[in-house]
Amino acid sequence: MRFATVRTDRGLRLHVKGTEGYVDVGDATGNETLSTLAGLAYAGDVGLAAARGASERAGVQVENHQFGPATPDTPRILCLGVNYAEHAIEGGREVPKWPESFVRGMGSVIGPYDDLVAPALTERFDFEAEVAVVIGKGGRYIRAKDAYESILGYAAMNDGSAREWQRKATQWTPGKNFEGTMPIGPEVVTIDEVDISDVAIRSTLNGEIMQEARTSMMIVSVARAVEYFSGFTTLRPGDVIATGTPGGVGFARTPPVWLTPGDVIEVFVEGVGTISNTVIAEKDAPADWPWRPLEVDTTNF
């Protein structure tokens, strides 16, 4: 099945792709707990069975601007960094022998076709095409061989990154958490729809391919990523795991390629979908903000 979170006059509502268009899951099943992706994830197999019935109906057509973030209420986004060897090498790193990981917050999430806000406090706004893994029933100490039992599905995402914020210190959190910098969607595609172990992934900037790889090139596979993260935290329904980006990002190019207002950046994941976002400038940011990594005097805080 394919699930989308749709903007309606009643707010964000979970829909499932029907025989045509999209069907409101809460309305079709008479169960309002299934009106959100988190509710569906917590409902487990019972919720999926009910949604499958809804998917056999005809629904309404949804325009691009009506698609909300595929995971609007995700508790957290657990992210793998430098998870493709080419990306590690282009950044001047050794290929990791242990996973690089960080966390994104819900405030950075936007819809698959929303405007992508270039933060006013960065001059080095970059793109990263990724596969997002949406957790279903989750759990703790999940073995890789059992990982797919804990996954609800997949979405395309762009891990928009403020590079000077990411690299000014040893921790990546600021550069990866600016508001409105992580589009995700357009659908959450259930695991029975696509074998994610070897599909194409790419990013396109203003019509030019920037990144192109296959998920089989990941250093830490999807299954091993679930195993890794579940070792130190309980994976909960609705959590997202971002699986890292291939080589070809903007900072590693000569000259570097940064996202600027007016650019259109697309991320494609084979069998999952395509997101497309127009970059806009952040509005109403204070011009005299003291924390700017390229300018701040680090000897006098």
Summary of the structure (lengths in Angstrom):
residues: 301
radius of gyration: 18.9
end to end distance: 52.2
largest distance: 63.7
contacts: 1064
relative contact order: 0.19
helix: 25%
strand: 33%
